[in-house]
C-alpha cells in the first residue's frame, strides 16, 4: 500500500497498480499453498503449539483438498510506472 507513494517520491510517474488475485485448489509440492502451509506449521511449532495439533490441521487441509473444498487465495499486486 505504500509503494506508489514511495515511487512518486523517486520521480516515478504514471504509477498504476493492478490486483492479480487467484485461488489455488491443490497442495502439490510446487504450490504456494503448500509452501505457506509449511511456513505456518513451522511457526506454530516454534510458538509451542503441540505437534499433534499441527499435524491434525495439516490432515484437515489434505482432507479438504480430497473433497474439493480446499482453497488458498493470494492477492499479489502489480505496480508499474515510468521514470519522469
Biopython code that builds the backbone (N, CA, C, O; Angstrom):
import numpy as np
from Bio.PDB.StructureBuilder import StructureBuilder

atoms = [
    (1, "UNK", "N", (0.823, -1.195, 0.000)),
    (1, "UNK", "CA", (0.000, 0.000, 0.000)),
    (1, "UNK", "C", (0.867, 1.258, 0.000)),
    (1, "UNK", "O", (0.396, 2.327, -0.389)),
    (2, "UNK", "N", (2.103, 1.150, 0.423)),
    (2, "UNK", "CA", (2.975, 2.321, 0.495)),
    (2, "UNK", "C", (3.803, 2.514, -0.769)),
    (2, "UNK", "O", (4.356, 3.593, -0.987)),
    (3, "UNK", "N", (3.893, 1.497, -1.591)),
    (3, "UNK", "CA", (4.785, 1.561, -2.744)),
    (3, "UNK", "C", (4.481, 2.717, -3.697)),
    (3, "UNK", "O", (5.420, 3.408, -4.092)),
    (4, "UNK", "N", (3.240, 2.970, -4.089)),
    (4, "UNK", "CA", (3.009, 4.096, -5.002)),
    (4, "UNK", "C", (3.531, 5.431, -4.466)),
    (4, "UNK", "O", (4.108, 6.213, -5.221)),
    (5, "UNK", "N", (3.339, 5.694, -3.193)),
    (5, "UNK", "CA", (3.851, 6.932, -2.607)),
    (5, "UNK", "C", (5.365, 6.996, -2.621)),
    (5, "UNK", "O", (5.949, 8.040, -2.909)),
    (6, "UNK", "N", (5.997, 5.876, -2.308)),
    (6, "UNK", "CA", (7.465, 5.845, -2.325)),
    (6, "UNK", "C", (8.002, 6.033, -3.741)),
    (6, "UNK", "O", (9.000, 6.723, -3.944)),
    (7, "UNK", "N", (7.340, 5.420, -4.711)),
    (7, "UNK", "CA", (7.775, 5.584, -6.102)),
    (7, "UNK", "C", (7.608, 7.028, -6.557)),
    (7, "UNK", "O", (8.479, 7.561, -7.244)),
    (8, "UNK", "N", (6.514, 7.663, -6.190)),
    (8, "UNK", "CA", (6.277, 9.066, -6.568)),
    (8, "UNK", "C", (7.378, 9.962, -6.019)),
    (8, "UNK", "O", (7.807, 10.895, -6.698)),
    (9, "UNK", "N", (7.839, 9.696, -4.805)),
    (9, "UNK", "CA", (8.922, 10.487, -4.212)),
    (9, "UNK", "C", (10.238, 10.302, -4.960)),
    (9, "UNK", "O", (11.136, 11.138, -4.862)),
    (10, "UNK", "N", (10.350, 9.197, -5.714)),
    (10, "UNK", "CA", (11.556, 8.927, -6.504)),
    (10, "UNK", "C", (11.400, 9.383, -7.949)),
    (10, "UNK", "O", (12.164, 8.967, -8.820)),
    (11, "UNK", "N", (10.417, 10.231, -8.203)),
    (11, "UNK", "CA", (10.155, 10.803, -9.534)),
    (11, "UNK", "C", (9.620, 9.775, -10.524)),
    (11, "UNK", "O", (9.768, 9.951, -11.733)),
    (12, "UNK", "N", (9.015, 8.733, -10.043)),
    (12, "UNK", "CA", (8.328, 7.785, -10.922)),
    (12, "UNK", "C", (6.932, 8.337, -11.175)),
    (12, "UNK", "O", (6.257, 8.774, -10.243)),
    (13, "UNK", "N", (6.502, 8.320, -12.420)),
    (13, "UNK", "CA", (5.183, 8.866, -12.790)),
    (13, "UNK", "C", (4.348, 7.777, -13.455)),
    (13, "UNK", "O", (4.826, 6.673, -13.714)),
    (14, "UNK", "N", (3.095, 8.114, -13.723)),
    (14, "UNK", "CA", (2.160, 7.162, -14.343)),
    (14, "UNK", "C", (2.119, 5.852, -13.568)),
    (14, "UNK", "O", (2.181, 4.766, -14.146)),
    (15, "UNK", "N", (2.016, 5.975, -12.266)),
    (15, "UNK", "CA", (2.009, 4.802, -11.390)),
    (15, "UNK", "C", (0.624, 4.165, -11.417)),
    (15, "UNK", "O", (-0.389, 4.830, -11.200)),
    (16, "UNK", "N", (0.604, 2.872, -11.685)),
    (16, "UNK", "CA", (-0.645, 2.120, -11.725)),
    (16, "UNK", "C", (-0.465, 0.832, -10.928)),
    (16, "UNK", "O", (0.607, 0.227, -10.942)),
    (17, "UNK", "N", (-1.503, 0.428, -10.248)),
    (17, "UNK", "CA", (-1.474, -0.855, -9.545)),
    (17, "UNK", "C", (-2.613, -1.721, -10.082)),
    (17, "UNK", "O", (-3.674, -1.227, -10.465)),
    (18, "UNK", "N", (-2.356, -3.020, -10.096)),
    (18, "UNK", "CA", (-3.357, -3.971, -10.586)),
    (18, "UNK", "C", (-3.317, -5.214, -9.707)),
    (18, "UNK", "O", (-2.262, -5.819, -9.509)),
    (19, "UNK", "N", (-4.468, -5.580, -9.189)),
    (19, "UNK", "CA", (-4.577, -6.794, -8.383)),
    (19, "UNK", "C", (-4.556, -8.010, -9.301)),
    (19, "UNK", "O", (-5.199, -8.016, -10.351)),
    (20, "UNK", "N", (-3.825, -9.022, -8.903)),
    (20, "UNK", "CA", (-3.726, -10.261, -9.679)),
    (20, "UNK", "C", (-4.236, -11.430, -8.838)),
    (20, "UNK", "O", (-3.590, -12.475, -8.761)),
    (21, "UNK", "N", (-5.378, -11.249, -8.220)),
    (21, "UNK", "CA", (-5.912, -12.250, -7.295)),
    (21, "UNK", "C", (-6.140, -13.591, -7.990)),
    (21, "UNK", "O", (-6.585, -13.654, -9.136)),
    (22, "UNK", "N", (-5.819, -14.667, -7.255)),
    (22, "UNK", "CA", (-6.086, -16.010, -7.760)),
    (22, "UNK", "C", (-6.331, -16.960, -6.599)),
    (22, "UNK", "O", (-5.932, -16.698, -5.464)),
    (23, "UNK", "N", (-6.997, -18.073, -6.908)),
    (23, "UNK", "CA", (-7.294, -19.105, -5.915)),
    (23, "UNK", "C", (-6.630, -20.400, -6.360)),
    (23, "UNK", "O", (-6.758, -20.817, -7.511)),
    (24, "UNK", "N", (-5.922, -21.026, -5.436)),
    (24, "UNK", "CA", (-5.258, -22.307, -5.688)),
    (24, "UNK", "C", (-6.060, -23.379, -4.966)),
    (24, "UNK", "O", (-6.408, -23.218, -3.796)),
    (25, "UNK", "N", (-6.351, -24.471, -5.659)),
    (25, "UNK", "CA", (-7.189, -25.515, -5.064)),
    (25, "UNK", "C", (-6.451, -26.830, -4.846)),
    (25, "UNK", "O", (-7.059, -27.826, -4.452)),
    (26, "UNK", "N", (-5.136, -26.840, -5.100)),
    (26, "UNK", "CA", (-4.345, -28.053, -4.875)),
    (26, "UNK", "C", (-3.090, -27.733, -4.087)),
    (26, "UNK", "O", (-2.561, -26.623, -4.150)),
    (27, "UNK", "N", (-2.624, -28.725, -3.346)),
    (27, "UNK", "CA", (-1.476, -28.540, -2.456)),
    (27, "UNK", "C", (-0.265, -29.333, -2.928)),
    (27, "UNK", "O", (0.452, -29.885, -2.093)),
    (28, "UNK", "N", (-0.009, -29.411, -4.229)),
    (28, "UNK", "CA", (1.150, -30.165, -4.717)),
    (28, "UNK", "C", (2.452, -29.504, -4.252)),
    (28, "UNK", "O", (2.437, -28.387, -3.735)),
    (29, "UNK", "N", (3.561, -30.192, -4.437)),
    (29, "UNK", "CA", (4.847, -29.731, -3.886)),
    (29, "UNK", "C", (5.317, -28.380, -4.430)),
    (29, "UNK", "O", (6.125, -27.711, -3.786)),
    (30, "UNK", "N", (4.831, -27.970, -5.592)),
    (30, "UNK", "CA", (5.251, -26.703, -6.169)),
    (30, "UNK", "C", (4.193, -25.617, -5.978)),
    (30, "UNK", "O", (4.217, -24.595, -6.663)),
    (31, "UNK", "N", (3.284, -25.835, -5.065)),
    (31, "UNK", "CA", (2.164, -24.923, -4.848)),
    (31, "UNK", "C", (2.487, -23.884, -3.773)),
    (31, "UNK", "O", (3.048, -24.226, -2.732)),
    (32, "UNK", "N", (2.134, -22.614, -4.019)),
    (32, "UNK", "CA", (2.284, -21.622, -2.963)),
    (32, "UNK", "C", (1.481, -21.992, -1.721)),
    (32, "UNK", "O", (1.853, -21.625, -0.606)),
    (33, "UNK", "N", (0.390, -22.712, -1.910)),
    (33, "UNK", "CA", (-0.412, -23.146, -0.761)),
    (33, "UNK", "C", (0.387, -24.105, 0.116)),
    (33, "UNK", "O", (0.352, -23.990, 1.341)),
    (34, "UNK", "N", (1.103, -25.044, -0.489)),
    (34, "UNK", "CA", (1.903, -25.996, 0.287)),
    (34, "UNK", "C", (3.046, -25.279, 0.991)),
    (34, "UNK", "O", (3.348, -25.581, 2.146)),
    (35, "UNK", "N", (3.682, -24.338, 0.312)),
    (35, "UNK", "CA", (4.771, -23.579, 0.929)),
    (35, "UNK", "C", (4.256, -22.800, 2.141)),
    (35, "UNK", "O", (4.874, -22.821, 3.205)),
    (36, "UNK", "N", (3.124, -22.115, 1.976)),
    (36, "UNK", "CA", (2.554, -21.343, 3.081)),
    (36, "UNK", "C", (2.153, -22.250, 4.231)),
    (36, "UNK", "O", (2.339, -21.903, 5.397)),
    (37, "UNK", "N", (1.606, -23.407, 3.903)),
    (37, "UNK", "CA", (1.257, -24.388, 4.945)),
    (37, "UNK", "C", (2.489, -24.768, 5.760)),
    (37, "UNK", "O", (2.430, -24.816, 6.989)),
    (38, "UNK", "N", (3.599, -25.037, 5.085)),
    (38, "UNK", "CA", (4.830, -25.414, 5.779)),
    (38, "UNK", "C", (5.342, -24.278, 6.663)),
    (38, "UNK", "O", (5.762, -24.511, 7.797)),
    (39, "UNK", "N", (5.308, -23.058, 6.148)),
    (39, "UNK", "CA", (5.755, -21.898, 6.926)),
    (39, "UNK", "C", (4.886, -21.732, 8.174)),
    (39, "UNK", "O", (5.400, -21.510, 9.270)),
    (40, "UNK", "N", (3.568, -21.842, 8.000)),
    (40, "UNK", "CA", (2.662, -21.682, 9.136)),
    (40, "UNK", "C", (2.824, -22.813, 10.145)),
    (40, "UNK", "O", (2.763, -22.575, 11.351)),
    (41, "UNK", "N", (3.030, -24.036, 9.670)),
    (41, "UNK", "CA", (3.224, -25.167, 10.576)),
    (41, "UNK", "C", (4.497, -24.976, 11.398)),
    (41, "UNK", "O", (4.495, -25.191, 12.610)),
    (42, "UNK", "N", (5.582, -24.571, 10.741)),
    (42, "UNK", "CA", (6.838, -24.340, 11.470)),
    (42, "UNK", "C", (6.685, -23.220, 12.487)),
    (42, "UNK", "O", (7.197, -23.318, 13.602)),
    (43, "UNK", "N", (5.984, -22.156, 12.109)),
    (43, "UNK", "CA", (5.761, -21.056, 13.038)),
    (43, "UNK", "C", (4.969, -21.538, 14.253)),
    (43, "UNK", "O", (5.324, -21.234, 15.392)),
    (44, "UNK", "N", (3.902, -22.288, 14.006)),
    (44, "UNK", "CA", (3.078, -22.797, 15.111)),
    (44, "UNK", "C", (3.903, -23.660, 16.054)),
    (44, "UNK", "O", (3.793, -23.530, 17.273)),
    (45, "UNK", "N", (4.726, -24.538, 15.498)),
    (45, "UNK", "CA", (5.570, -25.408, 16.324)),
    (45, "UNK", "C", (6.541, -24.583, 17.169)),
    (45, "UNK", "O", (6.744, -24.872, 18.348)),
    (46, "UNK", "N", (7.142, -23.550, 16.558)),
    (46, "UNK", "CA", (8.084, -22.691, 17.300)),
    (46, "UNK", "C", (7.388, -21.885, 18.388)),
    (46, "UNK", "O", (8.026, -21.458, 19.350)),
    (47, "UNK", "N", (6.083, -21.676, 18.242)),
    (47, "UNK", "CA", (5.323, -20.926, 19.246)),
    (47, "UNK", "C", (4.771, -21.835, 20.338)),
    (47, "UNK", "O", (4.054, -21.376, 21.228)),
    (48, "UNK", "N", (5.101, -23.116, 20.274)),
    (48, "UNK", "CA", (4.698, -24.032, 21.330)),
    (48, "UNK", "C", (3.414, -24.805, 21.081)),
    (48, "UNK", "O", (2.936, -25.507, 21.972)),
    (49, "UNK", "N", (2.845, -24.689, 19.881)),
    (49, "UNK", "CA", (1.667, -25.491, 19.550)),
    (49, "UNK", "C", (2.110, -26.949, 19.444)),
    (49, "UNK", "O", (3.127, -27.257, 18.823)),
    (50, "UNK", "N", (1.342, -27.831, 20.053)),
    (50, "UNK", "CA", (1.699, -29.252, 20.060)),
    (50, "UNK", "C", (1.762, -29.803, 18.636)),
    (50, "UNK", "O", (0.929, -29.482, 17.789)),
    (51, "UNK", "N", (2.773, -30.641, 18.397)),
    (51, "UNK", "CA", (2.974, -31.207, 17.064)),
    (51, "UNK", "C", (1.736, -31.962, 16.578)),
    (51, "UNK", "O", (1.395, -31.888, 15.397)),
    (52, "UNK", "N", (1.057, -32.690, 17.476)),
    (52, "UNK", "CA", (-0.122, -33.431, 17.041)),
    (52, "UNK", "C", (-1.234, -32.489, 16.582)),
    (52, "UNK", "O", (-1.996, -32.833, 15.678)),
    (53, "UNK", "N", (-1.338, -31.316, 17.187)),
    (53, "UNK", "CA", (-2.343, -30.329, 16.761)),
    (53, "UNK", "C", (-2.015, -29.779, 15.375)),
    (53, "UNK", "O", (-2.902, -29.598, 14.541)),
    (54, "UNK", "N", (-0.737, -29.518, 15.144)),
    (54, "UNK", "CA", (-0.308, -29.008, 13.835)),
    (54, "UNK", "C", (-0.550, -30.071, 12.771)),
    (54, "UNK", "O", (-1.052, -29.763, 11.691)),
    (55, "UNK", "N", (-0.203, -31.304, 13.064)),
    (55, "UNK", "CA", (-0.413, -32.399, 12.097)),
    (55, "UNK", "C", (-1.908, -32.622, 11.849)),
    (55, "UNK", "O", (-2.300, -32.925, 10.722)),
    (56, "UNK", "N", (-2.745, -32.478, 12.875)),
    (56, "UNK", "CA", (-4.204, -32.590, 12.690)),
    (56, "UNK", "C", (-4.695, -31.525, 11.711)),
    (56, "UNK", "O", (-5.522, -31.802, 10.841)),
    (57, "UNK", "N", (-4.183, -30.315, 11.859)),
    (57, "UNK", "CA", (-4.561, -29.220, 10.965)),
    (57, "UNK", "C", (-4.155, -29.551, 9.530)),
    (57, "UNK", "O", (-4.928, -29.345, 8.595)),
    (58, "UNK", "N", (-2.929, -30.067, 9.365)),
    (58, "UNK", "CA", (-2.468, -30.420, 8.026)),
    (58, "UNK", "C", (-3.296, -31.570, 7.437)),
    (58, "UNK", "O", (-3.551, -31.602, 6.233)),
    (59, "UNK", "N", (-3.707, -32.495, 8.277)),
    (59, "UNK", "CA", (-4.573, -33.578, 7.826)),
    (59, "UNK", "C", (-5.926, -33.031, 7.377)),
    (59, "UNK", "O", (-6.490, -33.503, 6.390)),
    (60, "UNK", "N", (-6.442, -32.050, 8.090)),
    (60, "UNK", "CA", (-7.704, -31.415, 7.702)),
    (60, "UNK", "C", (-7.573, -30.735, 6.340)),
    (60, "UNK", "O", (-8.493, -30.791, 5.524)),
    (61, "UNK", "N", (-6.441, -30.100, 6.099)),
    (61, "UNK", "CA", (-6.215, -29.473, 4.796)),
    (61, "UNK", "C", (-6.196, -30.522, 3.688)),
    (61, "UNK", "O", (-6.791, -30.329, 2.628)),
    (62, "UNK", "N", (-5.510, -31.629, 3.941)),
    (62, "UNK", "CA", (-5.440, -32.708, 2.946)),
    (62, "UNK", "C", (-6.834, -33.276, 2.661)),
    (62, "UNK", "O", (-7.175, -33.542, 1.509)),
    (63, "UNK", "N", (-7.627, -33.457, 3.698)),
    (63, "UNK", "CA", (-8.999, -33.963, 3.526)),
    (63, "UNK", "C", (-9.844, -32.975, 2.730)),
    (63, "UNK", "O", (-10.599, -33.374, 1.844)),
    (64, "UNK", "N", (-9.719, -31.702, 3.040)),
    (64, "UNK", "CA", (-10.471, -30.682, 2.315)),
    (64, "UNK", "C", (-10.091, -30.700, 0.835)),
    (64, "UNK", "O", (-10.950, -30.549, -0.034)),
    (65, "UNK", "N", (-8.806, -30.884, 0.555)),
    (65, "UNK", "CA", (-8.350, -30.948, -0.837)),
    (65, "UNK", "C", (-8.975, -32.158, -1.538)),
    (65, "UNK", "O", (-9.479, -32.035, -2.654)),
    (66, "UNK", "N", (-8.943, -33.311, -0.895)),
    (66, "UNK", "CA", (-9.525, -34.524, -1.481)),
    (66, "UNK", "C", (-11.012, -34.358, -1.761)),
    (66, "UNK", "O", (-11.527, -34.898, -2.740)),
    (67, "UNK", "N", (-11.699, -33.618, -0.909)),
    (67, "UNK", "CA", (-13.143, -33.429, -1.038)),
    (67, "UNK", "C", (-13.507, -32.259, -1.959)),
    (67, "UNK", "O", (-14.684, -31.974, -2.180)),
    (68, "UNK", "N", (-12.486, -31.590, -2.491)),
    (68, "UNK", "CA", (-12.734, -30.477, -3.405)),
    (68, "UNK", "C", (-13.191, -29.198, -2.733)),
    (68, "UNK", "O", (-13.831, -28.359, -3.366)),
    (69, "UNK", "N", (-12.871, -29.040, -1.457)),
    (69, "UNK", "CA", (-13.289, -27.822, -0.745)),
    (69, "UNK", "C", (-12.104, -27.054, -0.169)),
    (69, "UNK", "O", (-12.270, -26.245, 0.744)),
    (70, "UNK", "N", (-10.918, -27.305, -0.698)),
    (70, "UNK", "CA", (-9.731, -26.562, -0.277)),
    (70, "UNK", "C", (-9.532, -25.375, -1.212)),
    (70, "UNK", "O", (-9.696, -25.498, -2.426)),
    (71, "UNK", "N", (-9.183, -24.242, -0.650)),
    (71, "UNK", "CA", (-8.849, -23.083, -1.456)),
    (71, "UNK", "C", (-7.857, -22.197, -0.729)),
    (71, "UNK", "O", (-8.004, -21.933, 0.465)),
    (72, "UNK", "N", (-6.862, -21.746, -1.443)),
    (72, "UNK", "CA", (-5.850, -20.829, -0.920)),
    (72, "UNK", "C", (-5.888, -19.601, -1.817)),
    (72, "UNK", "O", (-5.617, -19.700, -3.014)),
    (73, "UNK", "N", (-6.218, -18.458, -1.258)),
    (73, "UNK", "CA", (-6.313, -17.224, -2.042)),
    (73, "UNK", "C", (-5.055, -16.390, -1.864)),
    (73, "UNK", "O", (-4.518, -16.277, -0.762)),
    (74, "UNK", "N", (-4.602, -15.820, -2.947)),
    (74, "UNK", "CA", (-3.452, -14.926, -2.919)),
    (74, "UNK", "C", (-3.828, -13.659, -3.682)),
    (74, "UNK", "O", (-4.494, -13.721, -4.716)),
    (75, "UNK", "N", (-3.399, -12.518, -3.168)),
    (75, "UNK", "CA", (-3.753, -11.242, -3.772)),
    (75, "UNK", "C", (-2.509, -10.391, -4.047)),
    (75, "UNK", "O", (-2.366, -9.310, -3.476)),
    (76, "UNK", "N", (-1.616, -10.861, -4.909)),
    (76, "UNK", "CA", (-0.465, -10.015, -5.242)),
    (76, "UNK", "C", (-0.913, -8.794, -6.032)),
    (76, "UNK", "O", (-1.967, -8.796, -6.667)),
    (77, "UNK", "N", (-0.100, -7.764, -5.980)),
    (77, "UNK", "CA", (-0.408, -6.520, -6.674)),
    (77, "UNK", "C", (0.765, -6.179, -7.583)),
    (77, "UNK", "O", (1.914, -6.160, -7.142)),
    (78, "UNK", "N", (0.474, -5.911, -8.844)),
    (78, "UNK", "CA", (1.483, -5.487, -9.808)),
    (78, "UNK", "C", (1.480, -3.978, -9.850)),
    (78, "UNK", "O", (0.437, -3.366, -10.081)),
    (79, "UNK", "N", (2.628, -3.368, -9.629)),
    (79, "UNK", "CA", (2.749, -1.911, -9.676)),
    (79, "UNK", "C", (3.695, -1.538, -10.808)),
    (79, "UNK", "O", (4.808, -2.057, -10.893)),
    (80, "UNK", "N", (3.251, -0.641, -11.670)),
    (80, "UNK", "CA", (4.087, -0.196, -12.796)),
    (80, "UNK", "C", (4.171, 1.327, -12.772)),
    (80, "UNK", "O", (3.337, 2.004, -12.170)),
    (81, "UNK", "N", (5.186, 1.844, -13.435)),
    (81, "UNK", "CA", (5.363, 3.290, -13.553)),
    (81, "UNK", "C", (6.470, 3.601, -14.534)),
    (81, "UNK", "O", (7.142, 2.697, -15.032)),
    (82, "UNK", "N", (6.660, 4.867, -14.810)),
    (82, "UNK", "CA", (7.709, 5.291, -15.721)),
    (82, "UNK", "C", (8.557, 6.360, -15.055)),
    (82, "UNK", "O", (8.089, 7.117, -14.205)),
    (83, "UNK", "N", (9.814, 6.400, -15.465)),
    (83, "UNK", "CA", (10.708, 7.461, -14.966)),
    (83, "UNK", "C", (10.311, 8.783, -15.586)),
    (83, "UNK", "O", (9.972, 8.863, -16.767)),
    (84, "UNK", "N", (10.359, 9.815, -14.765)),
    (84, "UNK", "CA", (9.983, 11.156, -15.261)),
    (84, "UNK", "C", (11.088, 11.730, -16.113)),
    (84, "UNK", "O", (10.962, 12.844, -16.620)),
]
sb = StructureBuilder()
sb.init_structure("model")
sb.init_model(0)
sb.init_chain("A")
sb.init_seg("    ")
for serial, (resi, resn, name, xyz) in enumerate(atoms, 1):
    if name == "N":
        sb.init_residue(resn, " ", resi, " ")
    sb.init_atom(name, np.array(xyz, "f"), 0.0, 1.0, " ", f" {name:<3s}", serial, name[0])
structure = sb.get_structure()
